[in-house]
Structures are given as structure tokens and as C-alpha cells.
Amino acid sequence: MKKTKKRNKINKPAFLLLFLCLGVNLFSQYSITDEGSTLTKKELAKLQKAIDYQLEFYNKAFSDNRMEKSSVNLNIFNDYANYLIYQKEQIGYLRHRSMGFYSPINKEAVVCKDKNEKYFLGFCYHELSHFFIRNYMDMPPVWLNEGLSEYFRNIKISKSIKHEWNTYYAARVKTMIELKDIDLKDFIDWNPEKFYDISFTQDGYGYALAYCMISFLMQNEGKMIAVINGIYTGKSSYEALNNFYEGGFVAFERDFMIQFGVACKK
């Protein structure tokens, strides 16, 4: 019995060392910079699942230019002041109301955890989507870029991953439809300046509409991927939706309006 106990004491640290090494290898699949080492094990596990989930989707959408896990770059700040300094360095100006951004200089998603504990993981999922699509397209249409990011922001991760409808956005779009305050053909051509200006002055208008459009298309992932790939290969947003949605853009607009509660009447 004494020999057995002695053997167990020797093997236990060896097993722990092996476990830690495996953990380091898992973490090193991605480039995640964690200022202050503030990520909990639970947060890290969810981030890894979210990265794998988005990477699988985007590799299907851009199948001719697949990305490896080692290319993923996420930079997490836990000091708001340092985050703002870095934001100014990377994009040239400050977004005080935003707790995350994509850096085209370093090609990384950047998120601040300080002052943002409640929504931190959602911001990570959102900025990771920007990271992925911007690595494939320099200037994706803003409705597609922000719509996908908001879609992935609303995933819930436990044993499985599923998207949960953002009921606020859905209600916002339903009201917009009832007020006849939507012109989808015009909206998909908005430039970033118009999108952000109207969104920040009109209760998230652009984010709500873009999110609902993506969520609607994502009900058929193959259709969503076809639209993304069409835009990637040079088609306009209108051309991609018109070519890859059964019945064309008119059918897409009609079905979208019906989905959100009010038929489009013109």
C-alpha cells in the first residue's frame, strides 16, 4: 500500500503538467492577447467555441480562400484608458460609445472588458465577425458587415451553439415597416457614414434592419452563403440578392416584410 501511494504522488504532478501543456496548445491555436490575464476559464471556453463556429461558417462562405485557426487575432483590453489610446492609434479617432473595433492596421479584433463585463462576450463575437469578413473583403457592404456581426453577437453558447432572436431589433423593424419607413433597395447601398449617422441618431435603425435581414437569410444558410459569395466575387448587393434569392429581389423584399409582421404595400 505504501508503494502505491508513493507512485500516485509521483504521477499526479506529471498528469497535471500534461494537462496544462494540452491547455496551452489549445489556447495557442488562436492569437488571443489578454491584457492583465482577465479572461476566466469559462469565458475562454466560450470564445474558443465562438471562434470555431464563425470560422466554420466563413470558410464555407469563402471556400476558395480558407482561413486557419492560427490566423485568428483577438486583442482584449482590461483598462479603458489604454483601450482608448490604442483605438486612436489604430483607427485615428475615438469611438467613446463603442467597446470594440476592428483594426485594419494589425488585422485584429479589439475589445475592452473594463466597464463592459455584462456585454463583453457579445462584443467579442461581434468584433470577431468583423475580423473574419474584413480579412476576405476590404470594404464589404455595411449592411452585410454589421448585420453578420450583430447576428453572431446574438449567439448563445452552452453545450451547443444557437442563435437567439434579438426581440428588440425585431420589434424595431416591425415598427419601421408599419410606418413605411423602409426602402431595402436604398438601404443596401448605404455607405458607412450614412449607416452610422442614422443608426446613432435614430435608435439603432441600421443595426436593427441589417440584423433582421441577415437573420432572415440565415434561415437558409446556403442562400446566405450564396449571397455573400456573390458580393465577394464582384456583384452588387442588389445583384446578389436578385440572383440568389428565389424570385429575385422583389420576392426577397416581400418575404422579408411578411416575416416581420406586415406585408409590403406600395
C-alpha positions as CSV (number, residue, x, y, z in Angstrom):
1,M,0.0,0.0,0.0
2,K,2.8,2.4,0.8
3,K,4.4,1.8,-2.6
4,T,1.1,2.5,-4.3
5,K,0.6,5.8,-2.5
6,K,4.2,6.8,-3.4
7,R,3.5,6.0,-7.1
8,N,0.4,8.1,-7.1
9,K,2.2,11.1,-5.6
10,I,4.7,10.9,-8.4
11,N,2.2,10.5,-11.2
12,K,-0.2,13.2,-10.1
13,P,2.1,16.2,-10.8
14,A,3.1,14.6,-14.1
15,F,-0.6,14.3,-15.1
16,L,-1.2,17.9,-14.1
17,L,1.8,19.0,-16.2
18,L,0.5,17.1,-19.2
19,F,-3.0,18.7,-18.7
20,L,-1.5,22.2,-18.6
21,C,0.5,21.5,-21.7
22,L,-2.6,20.4,-23.6
23,G,-4.4,23.5,-22.4
24,V,-1.6,25.8,-23.7
25,N,-1.6,24.0,-27.0
26,L,-5.4,24.5,-27.3
27,F,-5.1,28.2,-26.5
28,S,-2.2,28.7,-28.9
29,Q,-4.4,27.7,-31.8
30,Y,-5.6,31.3,-31.8
31,S,-3.7,34.6,-31.2
32,I,-5.6,36.0,-28.2
33,T,-3.9,38.8,-26.4
34,D,-5.4,39.2,-22.9
35,E,-4.1,42.4,-21.1
36,G,-3.9,41.6,-17.4
37,S,-4.9,38.0,-17.9
38,T,-8.6,38.7,-17.1
39,L,-10.3,36.0,-19.1
40,T,-11.9,33.4,-16.9
41,K,-11.8,29.7,-18.0
42,K,-15.5,29.9,-18.8
43,E,-15.0,33.0,-21.0
44,L,-12.0,31.4,-22.8
45,A,-14.0,28.2,-23.5
46,K,-16.9,30.2,-24.9
47,L,-14.6,32.3,-27.0
48,Q,-12.9,29.3,-28.5
49,K,-16.3,27.8,-29.4
50,A,-17.4,31.1,-30.9
51,I,-14.2,31.3,-33.0
52,D,-14.6,27.7,-34.3
53,Y,-18.3,28.4,-35.0
54,Q,-17.7,31.6,-37.0
55,L,-14.6,30.2,-38.7
56,E,-16.5,27.2,-40.0
57,F,-19.2,29.5,-41.4
58,Y,-16.8,31.9,-43.1
59,N,-14.7,29.1,-44.5
60,K,-17.9,27.8,-46.2
61,A,-18.7,31.3,-47.5
62,F,-15.2,31.9,-48.8
63,S,-14.3,28.3,-49.6
64,D,-11.7,29.2,-52.1
65,N,-9.7,31.1,-49.5
66,R,-10.0,29.2,-46.3
67,M,-8.6,30.6,-43.1
68,E,-6.7,28.6,-40.4
69,K,-7.3,28.9,-36.7
70,S,-3.8,30.3,-36.2
71,S,-4.8,33.4,-38.3
72,V,-7.4,34.5,-35.8
73,N,-6.3,37.6,-33.9
74,L,-8.2,39.0,-30.9
75,N,-6.8,41.7,-28.6
76,I,-8.6,42.1,-25.2
77,F,-8.0,45.2,-23.0
78,N,-9.0,45.4,-19.4
79,D,-8.1,49.1,-18.9
80,Y,-10.5,51.5,-20.6
81,A,-7.9,54.3,-20.8
82,N,-5.4,52.1,-22.5
83,Y,-8.1,50.8,-24.9
84,L,-9.0,54.4,-26.0
85,I,-5.3,55.2,-26.6
86,Y,-4.9,52.1,-28.7
87,Q,-8.1,52.8,-30.6
88,K,-6.9,56.3,-31.5
89,E,-3.6,54.8,-32.7
90,Q,-5.3,52.1,-34.8
91,I,-8.2,53.9,-36.4
92,G,-7.3,57.6,-36.0
93,Y,-10.2,58.7,-33.8
94,L,-12.2,57.7,-30.7
95,R,-15.5,55.9,-30.5
96,H,-16.4,56.6,-26.9
97,R,-19.7,54.6,-27.1
98,S,-18.1,51.6,-28.7
99,M,-16.3,48.9,-26.6
100,G,-14.8,47.1,-29.6
101,F,-13.5,47.8,-33.1
102,Y,-11.6,46.1,-36.0
103,S,-8.1,47.3,-36.6
104,P,-7.2,47.2,-40.4
105,I,-3.6,48.0,-39.5
106,N,-2.9,45.0,-37.3
107,K,-5.8,43.0,-38.8
108,E,-7.3,42.2,-35.4
109,A,-10.5,42.3,-33.4
110,V,-10.1,44.6,-30.4
111,V,-12.5,44.5,-27.4
112,C,-12.4,46.2,-24.0
113,K,-13.6,44.3,-20.9
114,D,-13.2,47.1,-18.4
115,K,-16.6,48.8,-17.8
116,N,-18.1,46.2,-20.1
117,E,-18.4,43.0,-18.1
118,K,-22.1,42.3,-18.8
119,Y,-21.8,42.5,-22.6
120,F,-18.1,41.7,-23.1
121,L,-18.5,38.3,-24.8
122,G,-21.2,39.6,-27.1
123,F,-18.8,42.4,-28.2
124,C,-16.1,39.7,-28.8
125,Y,-18.4,37.7,-31.0
126,H,-19.4,40.9,-32.9
127,E,-15.9,42.1,-33.5
128,L,-14.7,38.6,-34.4
129,S,-17.2,38.6,-37.3
130,H,-15.8,41.9,-38.5
131,F,-12.3,40.4,-38.3
132,F,-13.3,37.4,-40.4
133,I,-15.2,39.3,-43.2
134,R,-12.7,42.1,-43.4
135,N,-9.9,39.6,-43.9
136,Y,-11.8,38.5,-47.0
137,M,-13.2,41.8,-48.2
138,D,-11.6,45.2,-47.7
139,M,-14.9,47.1,-48.0
140,P,-17.9,44.8,-47.5
141,P,-21.3,46.4,-47.8
142,V,-22.1,47.9,-44.4
143,W,-25.5,46.2,-44.1
144,L,-23.7,42.8,-44.6
145,N,-20.8,43.6,-42.4
146,E,-22.8,44.9,-39.4
147,G,-25.7,42.6,-40.0
148,L,-23.5,39.5,-39.7
149,S,-21.7,40.9,-36.7
150,E,-25.0,41.5,-34.9
151,Y,-26.2,38.1,-35.9
152,F,-23.2,36.4,-34.3
153,R,-23.3,38.7,-31.3
154,N,-26.7,37.1,-30.5
155,I,-25.4,33.5,-30.4
156,K,-25.8,31.7,-27.1
157,I,-23.1,29.2,-26.1
158,S,-23.6,26.2,-23.7
159,K,-23.2,22.6,-24.7
160,S,-24.3,23.7,-28.2
161,I,-24.4,27.0,-30.1
162,K,-27.6,28.5,-31.3
163,H,-28.8,32.0,-32.4
164,E,-31.4,33.7,-30.3
165,W,-33.6,36.3,-31.9
166,N,-33.0,39.8,-30.8
167,T,-36.6,40.7,-29.9
168,Y,-35.8,44.4,-29.6
169,Y,-34.4,44.6,-33.1
170,A,-37.3,42.6,-34.5
171,A,-39.9,44.9,-32.8
172,R,-37.9,47.9,-34.1
173,V,-38.1,46.7,-37.7
174,K,-41.8,45.8,-37.4
175,T,-42.5,49.4,-36.3
176,M,-40.4,50.7,-39.2
177,I,-42.4,48.6,-41.6
178,E,-45.7,49.7,-40.1
179,L,-44.6,53.3,-40.5
180,K,-43.5,52.6,-44.1
181,D,-40.0,53.7,-43.1
182,I,-38.0,51.1,-45.0
183,D,-36.6,51.1,-48.5
184,L,-34.5,47.9,-48.7
185,K,-33.1,48.7,-52.2
186,D,-31.8,52.0,-51.0
187,F,-30.6,50.7,-47.6
188,I,-28.3,48.0,-49.1
189,D,-26.4,50.8,-50.9
190,W,-25.8,52.9,-47.8
191,N,-22.2,53.9,-47.2
192,P,-20.8,53.5,-43.6
193,E,-21.1,57.2,-42.9
194,K,-24.8,57.2,-43.6
195,F,-25.4,53.9,-41.8
196,Y,-23.7,55.0,-38.6
197,D,-25.1,58.5,-38.6
198,I,-28.7,57.3,-38.9
199,S,-28.2,54.4,-36.6
200,F,-26.8,56.6,-33.8
201,T,-29.5,59.3,-34.2
202,Q,-32.5,57.1,-34.9
203,D,-32.4,54.4,-32.2
204,G,-30.2,51.8,-33.9
205,Y,-32.0,52.0,-37.3
206,G,-29.3,50.5,-39.4
207,Y,-28.2,47.8,-36.9
208,A,-31.8,46.6,-36.4
209,L,-32.6,46.4,-40.1
210,A,-29.2,44.8,-41.1
211,Y,-29.5,42.3,-38.3
212,C,-33.1,41.3,-39.3
213,M,-32.1,41.0,-42.9
214,I,-29.2,38.6,-42.1
215,S,-31.3,36.6,-39.6
216,F,-34.0,36.2,-42.3
217,L,-31.4,35.0,-44.8
218,M,-29.7,32.8,-42.3
219,Q,-32.8,30.7,-42.0
220,N,-31.4,29.1,-45.2
221,E,-27.6,29.1,-44.6
222,G,-26.9,28.0,-48.2
223,K,-28.8,31.0,-49.5
224,M,-26.9,33.3,-47.2
225,I,-23.6,31.9,-48.3
226,A,-24.6,32.3,-52.0
227,V,-25.4,36.0,-51.4
228,I,-22.1,36.6,-49.6
229,N,-20.1,34.8,-52.2
230,G,-21.9,36.7,-55.0
231,I,-20.8,40.0,-53.4
232,Y,-17.3,38.7,-52.8
233,T,-16.9,37.9,-56.5
234,G,-18.0,41.4,-57.6
235,K,-21.7,41.6,-57.6
236,S,-23.6,44.5,-56.0
237,S,-25.8,43.7,-53.0
238,Y,-28.9,44.1,-55.2
239,E,-27.4,41.8,-57.9
240,A,-26.5,39.1,-55.3
241,L,-29.9,39.2,-53.7
242,N,-31.7,39.3,-57.1
243,N,-29.7,36.4,-58.5
244,F,-29.5,34.1,-55.5
245,Y,-32.9,34.6,-53.8
246,E,-35.7,32.5,-55.4
247,G,-37.9,35.0,-57.2
248,G,-35.3,37.8,-57.1
249,F,-35.1,40.9,-55.0
250,V,-38.8,41.6,-55.3
251,A,-39.6,38.3,-53.7
252,F,-36.9,38.8,-51.0
253,E,-38.4,42.2,-50.1
254,R,-41.9,40.8,-50.0
255,D,-41.0,37.7,-47.9
256,F,-38.9,39.8,-45.5
257,M,-41.8,42.2,-44.9
258,I,-44.2,39.3,-44.3
259,Q,-41.7,37.6,-41.9
260,F,-41.7,40.7,-39.7
261,G,-45.4,41.1,-39.5
262,V,-46.7,43.5,-42.1
263,A,-46.9,42.9,-45.9
264,C,-45.2,45.5,-48.0
265,K,-47.8,47.7,-49.6
266,K,-46.7,50.2,-52.3
